[in-house]
Amino acid sequence: MTAAAVGLSHSPLIGRNDPEPEVLARVDRAVAGARDFVRDFDPDLVVLYAPDHYNGFFYREMPPFCLATEAHAVGDFGSEAGPLSVDVDAAKALAQGVLDRGVDLTVSARMTVDHGFAQPLEVLFGGIDQVPVVPVFVNGVATPLCPVSRIRALGTAVGEAAAGLGLRVLFVASGGLSHDPPVPVLEGAPPPVADALIEGRPPTPEQRARGERRVVQAGRDYAAGSSGMIPINPDWDNRLLDHLERGELTEFDSWTVEWMAKEGGGSAHEVRAWIAAFASLAATGPYAMTSRFYEAVPAWIAGFAVATAQGR
């Protein structure tokens, strides 16, 4: 088996609330490098780990992770809407392989995904339906959250199962790094908000537009220094990248939910997607990180990172 990985931050504010031109140019160069890496690798299959932002998963049932045999993107924040090109046979094989390895995996036959999945597919492949994909949702927002060791176990099991497919597999991680955007929480929420978080009623176009405007304004406030959100933490972000680059994945087992939120913000748990993807790559054999980029981008409320890695 030939395997590789790409980690790519996402933000709903890209193109809506962009940073200074020189910062944007650095990000664009890093993303272009990742795109070239993917083109040269030419995967037969992409396993995409990404979070959700209360567009597909709600508190009526909230699994720690879930693999899809079919998926449809809602098109939030200007991202592409429609079906993903899910490789059903590969998805079923990976699901069975993960279960056979003792990881209690949830499977969705009709997953709803948002910009967390759509953005990396658009950025790296030019659209959400351009490459055979197996989407894997990794909860990074809705508490309670499982121990990080279980995310690493998920990634390892997926990687071991993928090794039996005989394909060129690219593991993609979407999300993070440190960031603390205005995401609603269930505890203490007003009854209408709590009901929406539990039942998952789709918003009207007007409600979605209002919510997106609030996020854009939050990004502007954050960039202007007039926000109470937890600051981007470059030290923490680069510590994560150091562990990934060195293959020190067991180091993440000691990272607690509370400590991660304190250091990186409420949505820093999206780095679970990165841990899963690199654990998958490591399960196929030794790897080397071939590129690494990091920039704190307050306008996007994110420590923005791009990394590529390939099996040796």
N, C-alpha and C positions, 0 to 999 in steps of 0.2 A: 504494500500500500504506500502511496505517496500522499503526504498530508502537509498542510500549512495552516496558518492562522492570521487573522487580521483583527485588531482591536480598534474600534472607531467610536469616539464620542458622538452623541447626537444632541441637538437642541432644537426646540420648536421656534427659537428666535432667529435661527440662521436665515438671512435674507430679509428679516423684518426689523432687526435691531442689531446691526453689525458693528464691529469694533473699528478702530482706526485702520486706514488702508494698509499700512505696513504690517499690522497684525493679521489682517485678513489675507494679505499676500503670503505670509509665512504659513498660515493654515492651509491655504490653497495649494501651496507647493507640497506640503506633507500629504495632503489628500490625493493629489495627482500621483505622488510616488506610490501610495498604496494601490491606486487604481492600476498603475503600470505593473505592480507586483502581481495583482490578481490576474491581469491579462496574460502575463508571462506564465503564471502557474496553470492557467486554463483548467479550472476544476470541472469535474464531472458532476459534483454535488456540493452544495453549500449547506452546512448545518449552522443555522443562525440563532444565537442566544440573544434575547432581548427582553426588556421589561414591558410593562403596560402601565398606563396612566389613567386607570378607571375608564377605559373604553371597551375593554373586552372581558376583564375579570373583576368581579365584585364580591362583596362580603357574603352574599348568599352562598357561594362556594368560592373559597380562595385557596387554591393549592400552592405549595411552595414552588412548584415547577410543573410544566405541562408541555407535552409534545403533540404537535398537530399533524393529522393526516389530511386536513383541508384547512385553508385559512383565507380570510378576506380582510382587506385593509379598509378602515373607515374614511381615510382621507382627511385627517385633522391637520390643522396648521399648514394647509396648502400641500400636504404630501399626497401622493398618488392613491386613489381609491380603486378597489377591485380585487380580484382573486390573485393570490400568489401561485406560482407554478410549483406546487408541492409534488414531490416525487413520492407517490403513495406507497409504492412497494418498498422503497428505502425507509420511509417513515415507519412503516409497520415492522420492518426488520430491526430497526434501531430500537423501537419501543420494546419489542420482545427481548432483544439483547440486553437492554437495561434492566428489565424485570428479572431476567434470568440471572443477572449479577447481583440481585438482592437490593436494588434501589426501587422504592415504591413510587413508581411514575404514574402520573395522571395523563390520560390521552384524550385529546379533543378531536372529534370528527368534523367540527365546524368552528374553528377558532376565529375570533375577531381580534385583529391587531391594529395598532396605530402607528404613529410616526416613529416609534422606537424600532419597529421592524422595517417600515417603508423607507426611511432615510438611508440606511446603509445599502439597501438594494438599489435605490435610485443613484446614490453616489458612486458605488463601486461597479454597477452593472448597467446603469442607464434606465432602470425600470424595475417594478416589482414582479414582473412576469418574464424576465429575461434569462433566468437560470434555474435549474432544478434545485429546490430548496426543501429542507426540513426545518420548520420553525419550532423553536423551543422557548416558551415563556419562562422567565425566571423572575419571581416576585422580588421587587426591590423597593416597594413602597408600603404595602399594606401589612401592618403589624397584627399579630406576632410573626416574626421572621424566624426561619429555621436556622440552626447553626451553620456557619460557613463550611464546616467540614462536610455537610451533606451536599452542598453545592459542588464541592470538589469531587465527592463520590459520584455525583451525577455526571460531571464532565468526564471522569475516568471511565465510567461504564459506557457512555456514549462513544468515547474514543475507541475502547476495546471492541465494541460492537461494530463500529464503522470500519475497523481494520479487516473485518471479514467480508466486506462488500466488494473488494477488488476494484475500488474506484479511486480517482484522485479527489480527495475530500478537503474542502476549505472550511475551517471552523471560524465563524465570524462572531465577534462580541460587539454589542451595541450598547452604549450608555456611559454614564459617569463622566468625569471622575468625581472629585468633590463638588457638590453643589446642593443648594438648599432652596429650591424654587417653591412657590406658593401652592403646594399640593394639599388638598383637603385630607383631614384625618377623621376617623370615625369617632374616636373618644372625644366626648364633649361637643360633638357637632350638633347644630340645630336640627330639629326633627326632619325638615325637608331635605337637608343635606345628607343626614344619616340615611334616610330612606333611599336617596339616589345612590349612595355608596353601597348599600346593601342589595337593592333590587336591580340596579343597573339599567334603569330606563334610559333609552337613548335621548340625548338632548335635542330640542328643536334646532333648526339652523340659527335662529336668533339667539338661543341660549348658548350654543357653541361659539358663535361670534363674540358674544359678551365675555365668555370665559377666556377666549383667546386674546381679546383686548386687555383683559386684566393681567395676563401673563406678560404681554409685551410691555405694559406699563411697569410691571414689577422689575423687568429687566432694565428699563431706563432708570428707575429709581435706584436699583442696585449699582449700576454703573456710575451714577451720580453721587453715590455714597450716602443716600438718604433712605436706607433700608435697614431693618433689623435682622435680616437673614444672616445665617452663619457664613463667615467669609470663606472664599475659596482657599484651600490649604495646599499650596504647592509642595511643601515638605511631605505631607501625607501621600499626595498623589505620586510623587517620585519614589517614595518608599514602596508603594504598590508596584510601580513599574520596575523597580530594582528586583523585587522578588520574582516577578514574571520573567524578567530577562535572565536571571540566574537559575531559573527552574526551581526556585525554593517554594514550591506550592504548599508544602505542609505548614509553612509559617502562617498561612491564613487560618489554620484551624484554631488558633488562639485569639483571633480577632472577634471580639464580642459585638453583639448588635448595638449595645449602648455606646461602646467606645467608638465604633465606626461612625455613628450618628453625631457624636460629640466632636470628633475630629474632622469629619467631611461633610456634615449636614444631613438632613433627613433623607435626601435622595442619593447619598453616596453609596447606598446599598446596590445601586445599579452596577457597581464594580463586580458584583457576583457573576454577571454575564461574562466578564473578562476572566475571572477565575475558572469558570466552567469551560470556556473555550480553550484556555491554555492547558487545563487538566486533560481535555480531550486530545490535544496535540501531544502532550507528554505521554499519554497512554499508548500512542503509536510508536514511540521511540524517542531518543534524544533530539532536542531541537536547538536552534540558534535564533535569537532575535536579530533580524536583518535590518530593521530600521526602527527608530523610536523618536517621537516628537511630542513635545508638551508645551502648552501655553495656557496661562490663566487668562480667561476671557470674561471679564465681568459683564459685558454687554449680553453675553449668552448665559449668564449665571452658571458658569461651568469651568472647571479645570479640564481643558480640552486636550485629548491625547489621540495619537494615531500610532499604531505599532504593527509591524509585520514580523512573522516568524515562519521558519520552515524546518521540517525534519532533516536531520543530518544524513 
